[in-house]
Amino acid sequence: MKVTVIGAGNVGASCAEYISQNEIASKVVILDIKEGFAEGKALDLYQTATTLGFNTSIKGVTNDYSETRGSNVVVITSGVPRKPGMTREELIGINAGIVQKVSENVLEYSPDAIIVVVSNPMDTMTYLALKATGLPKNRIIGMGGALDSSRFKTYLSLALNKPANDIQGMVIGGHGDTTMIPLHRLATYNGIPVSQFLEEKVIQKVVADTMVGGATLTKLLGTSAWYAPGASVAYLVDSILNDYKKIIPCSVFLDGEYNLSDICIGVPCIIGANGVESIIDIELNQSEENLLSESAIKVREMNTALSDFL
């Protein structure tokens, strides 16, 4: 199995690292537009193989999409962060142009690939990738829900002082600090609702911390996070390539599910060899439905900036 990661920055390199070291794929290609950058990252990663004991081959290339030929999964991390003074429309305009071009180049050499979108604003870039490529909706997946859910479970683990892997929970809605919806009502500790262990005010703090999880790390690090995003992508790719059919919240195209249509937004999905095998339509209460509707409105507002590309 072959995976291509577009973008050799921190997130892209972390994706490649986790996919390689866990032998999720037999071949990993890292592509970047900066001369020698992907080659350097790939060589550095490959030199850990004998120490860590993995056999995945890793290759870096500068803007040569022919080397991505035959990829089963392509991860798009390309794009620029929002800079001081840059409007939302300007950011979307720049990243939309990048994601559109990358998607076209990828499909020229890997027409059957499943595309995982990481670039921000992620729900909007996922929608663009779907519309620009014309691919079936099961083959375009935004990874934001996987990352947001991992942060939610981490904050619950810290609040409970219990092992993180004993916690179950998910985040739906948009991948943004005003659009995501941590479903605390459904979160459990070994099958027991967390509400039996935590007071409501503590749960609400966990929700609030989750929603600003990315911003918190940016403030601490001075740049966007990369370990958890990279691991979340690897987790998603693993379920695709090994057909695990895990339930993973992802940004996918909705066509009536959750009473939403013509939008990519985070919902629980079964992820397997075909990409999005199915969307799980869980029963939300009225408050959660209202939050999802509000989230969708904000995501649609972002999508209006794509008018020049669609």
C-alpha positions in Angstrom: 0.0 0.0 0.0 1.2 3.5 -0.9 0.5 6.8 0.8 1.5 10.2 -0.4 1.7 13.2 1.9 1.5 16.6 0.2 3.4 19.2 2.3 6.5 18.5 4.3 5.9 20.9 7.1 5.5 19.9 10.7 2.1 18.3 10.2 3.0 16.5 7.0 6.2 15.2 8.4 4.4 13.9 11.5 1.8 12.2 9.3 4.6 10.5 7.3 6.5 9.6 10.6 3.5 7.9 12.2 2.4 6.1 9.1 5.9 4.8 8.4 6.9 3.9 12.0 3.7 1.9 12.5 4.0 0.3 9.1 0.5 1.4 8.1 1.8 1.6 4.5 4.7 -0.1 2.7 5.6 3.0 0.8 5.3 6.7 1.8 6.1 9.6 -0.5 6.4 13.2 0.8 6.0 16.0 -1.7 6.7 19.7 -1.2 7.3 22.7 -3.5 10.3 23.8 -1.6 13.5 22.5 -3.2 15.1 19.7 -1.2 12.8 20.1 1.8 10.8 16.9 1.4 13.9 15.0 0.4 15.6 16.1 3.7 12.6 15.2 5.8 12.2 11.8 4.1 15.9 10.9 4.5 15.9 11.9 8.1 12.9 9.8 8.8 14.2 6.8 6.8 17.4 6.9 8.9 15.3 5.9 12.0 14.1 2.7 10.3 17.0 0.5 11.6 16.7 2.0 15.1 13.0 1.6 15.4 12.6 -1.5 13.4 10.2 -0.6 10.6 10.4 -1.5 6.9 8.3 1.2 5.2 10.2 2.9 2.4 10.1 6.7 2.6 10.9 9.0 -0.4 10.8 12.8 -0.6 10.3 14.7 -3.9 10.2 18.3 -5.0 6.9 18.9 -6.9 7.2 15.8 -9.0 3.8 14.3 -8.9 4.8 11.4 -11.1 6.5 9.9 -8.0 3.1 9.7 -6.3 1.7 7.4 -9.0 -0.5 4.6 -7.7 -1.1 6.0 -4.3 -4.0 4.4 -2.4 -4.4 7.4 -0.1 -3.2 11.0 -0.5 -3.0 13.3 2.5 -3.2 17.0 1.7 -1.6 19.3 4.3 -0.6 22.1 1.9 -1.5 25.7 2.6 -0.5 28.8 4.5 -1.5 29.8 8.1 -3.5 33.0 8.6 -1.1 35.9 9.0 -1.7 39.2 10.9 -3.8 41.5 8.8 -5.0 38.7 6.5 -8.8 38.5 6.0 -10.6 35.2 6.1 -11.4 35.6 2.4 -7.8 36.1 1.6 -6.7 33.0 3.5 -9.4 30.9 1.8 -8.5 32.3 -1.5 -4.8 31.3 -1.2 -5.4 27.9 0.3 -8.3 27.1 -2.1 -6.0 27.7 -5.0 -3.4 25.4 -3.5 -5.8 22.6 -2.6 -7.5 22.7 -6.0 -4.2 22.5 -7.9 -2.9 19.7 -5.6 -6.1 17.7 -6.0 -5.9 17.9 -9.8 -2.2 16.9 -9.8 -2.8 14.0 -7.4 -5.6 12.5 -9.5 -3.6 12.6 -12.7 -1.3 9.9 -11.3 -3.6 8.3 -8.7 -7.1 8.4 -10.1 -8.4 5.8 -7.6 -6.9 7.4 -4.5 -8.8 8.4 -1.4 -8.0 12.0 -0.4 -7.7 13.0 3.2 -7.8 16.8 3.7 -5.9 18.5 6.5 -5.5 22.0 5.1 -7.5 24.8 6.8 -10.2 26.0 7.0 -10.7 22.2 6.8 -14.4 21.9 6.2 -14.3 24.4 3.4 -11.2 22.9 1.9 -12.8 19.4 2.0 -15.9 20.8 0.2 -13.7 22.4 -2.4 -11.7 19.2 -3.0 -14.9 17.3 -3.5 -16.4 19.9 -5.9 -13.2 20.5 -7.8 -12.4 16.9 -8.4 -15.9 15.5 -9.0 -14.9 12.4 -7.0 -17.6 10.3 -5.3 -18.2 11.7 -1.8 -16.9 8.6 0.0 -13.3 9.4 -1.4 -12.9 12.9 0.1 -12.5 13.0 3.9 -11.6 15.9 6.2 -9.8 14.7 9.3 -10.7 17.4 11.8 -13.2 15.4 13.8 -10.6 12.7 14.5 -8.2 15.4 15.9 -10.9 17.2 17.9 -12.2 14.0 19.4 -8.7 13.0 20.5 -8.3 16.3 22.3 -11.8 15.9 23.9 -10.9 12.5 25.2 -7.5 13.8 26.5 -9.2 16.6 28.4 -11.7 14.2 29.8 -8.9 11.9 30.9 -7.2 14.7 32.7 -10.4 15.8 34.4 -11.1 12.2 35.5 -7.5 11.4 36.3 -8.1 8.1 34.4 -6.3 6.4 31.5 -7.0 8.2 28.2 -7.6 4.9 26.4 -10.5 4.1 28.8 -12.3 7.2 27.6 -14.8 7.3 24.7 -16.1 10.5 23.2 -16.5 12.3 20.0 -16.7 15.8 18.5 -19.0 16.7 15.6 -19.6 19.9 13.7 -17.1 22.2 12.1 -13.4 22.1 12.8 -13.1 25.5 14.5 -13.2 26.9 17.9 -16.7 28.3 17.4 -18.1 25.5 15.4 -17.1 22.2 17.0 -19.5 20.3 19.3 -18.0 18.0 21.9 -20.8 15.5 22.6 -20.3 15.3 26.4 -23.7 13.6 26.9 -22.5 10.5 25.1 -18.9 10.5 26.5 -18.1 7.5 28.7 -15.4 6.1 31.0 -15.3 2.3 30.3 -19.0 2.5 29.2 -20.2 4.6 32.2 -21.3 8.2 31.4 -18.7 10.7 32.5 -21.5 12.7 34.1 -21.5 10.1 36.9 -17.9 11.1 37.8 -17.7 14.8 36.9 -19.7 17.8 38.0 -21.5 19.7 35.2 -19.1 22.7 35.6 -16.1 20.5 35.1 -17.7 18.9 32.0 -18.4 22.4 30.6 -14.7 23.4 31.2 -13.6 20.2 29.3 -15.9 21.3 26.5 -14.5 24.8 26.5 -10.9 23.6 26.6 -11.6 21.2 23.7 -13.0 23.9 21.5 -9.9 26.1 21.9 -7.6 23.2 21.9 -5.8 24.2 18.7 -5.5 27.9 19.8 -4.2 26.9 23.2 -1.3 25.0 21.5 -0.6 27.8 19.1 -0.3 30.2 22.0 2.1 27.8 23.9 4.2 26.7 20.9 4.1 29.9 18.8 2.9 27.8 15.8 0.2 25.3 15.0 0.4 21.8 16.7 1.7 18.8 14.7 2.0 15.7 16.8 -1.7 15.1 17.5 -2.8 16.2 14.0 -0.2 13.8 12.4 -1.3 11.0 14.7 -5.0 11.6 13.9 -4.3 11.4 10.1 -2.3 8.2 10.6 -5.2 6.8 12.6 -7.6 7.6 9.8 -5.3 6.2 7.1 -4.8 3.0 9.1 -8.6 2.4 9.2 -8.7 3.0 5.4 -5.8 0.8 4.3 -6.6 -2.0 6.7 -10.3 -1.8 6.2 -10.9 -1.6 10.0 -14.2 0.1 9.6 -13.6 2.2 12.7 -16.1 4.8 13.8 -14.3 8.1 13.3 -15.8 11.6 13.3 -14.8 13.2 9.9 -15.8 16.1 7.8 -17.7 14.5 4.9 -20.3 15.6 2.4 -23.9 15.4 3.7 -26.9 14.7 1.5 -29.8 14.8 3.9 -28.1 13.3 6.9 -28.7 15.3 10.1 -31.1 17.4 8.0 -28.1 19.0 6.2 -27.2 19.0 2.5 -24.5 20.3 0.2 -22.0 20.8 3.0 -18.9 19.1 4.4 -19.0 19.0 8.2 -17.9 16.6 11.0 -20.2 13.6 11.7 -19.4 10.1 12.9 -18.5 7.8 10.0 -17.5 4.2 9.4 -14.1 4.4 7.7 -12.8 1.5 5.7 -11.3 0.5 2.4 -13.8 2.5 0.4 -13.1 5.6 2.5 -16.4 6.7 4.0 -18.3 3.4 4.2 -21.3 4.9 5.8 -22.4 7.9 7.9 -23.8 7.1 11.4 -26.9 9.1 12.0 -27.0 9.2 15.8 -29.9 10.6 17.7 -29.1 14.1 18.9 -31.1 16.0 21.6 -32.6 19.4 20.7 -29.7 21.3 22.2 -27.2 19.3 20.1 -29.3 19.7 17.0 -29.4 23.4 17.5 -25.6 23.6 17.9 -25.1 21.5 14.8 -27.4 23.8 12.8 -25.5 26.9 14.1 -22.2 25.2 13.2 -23.4 24.5 9.7 -24.4 28.1 9.2 -20.9 29.3 10.1 -19.3 26.7 7.8 -21.6 27.8 4.9 -20.5 31.4 5.5 -16.9 30.3 5.0 -17.8 28.4 1.9 -19.1 31.6 0.2 -15.5 32.6 -0.2 -15.1 29.7 -2.7 -17.2 31.4 -5.4 -14.2 32.1 -7.6 -13.2 28.4 -7.5 -16.6 26.6 -8.0 
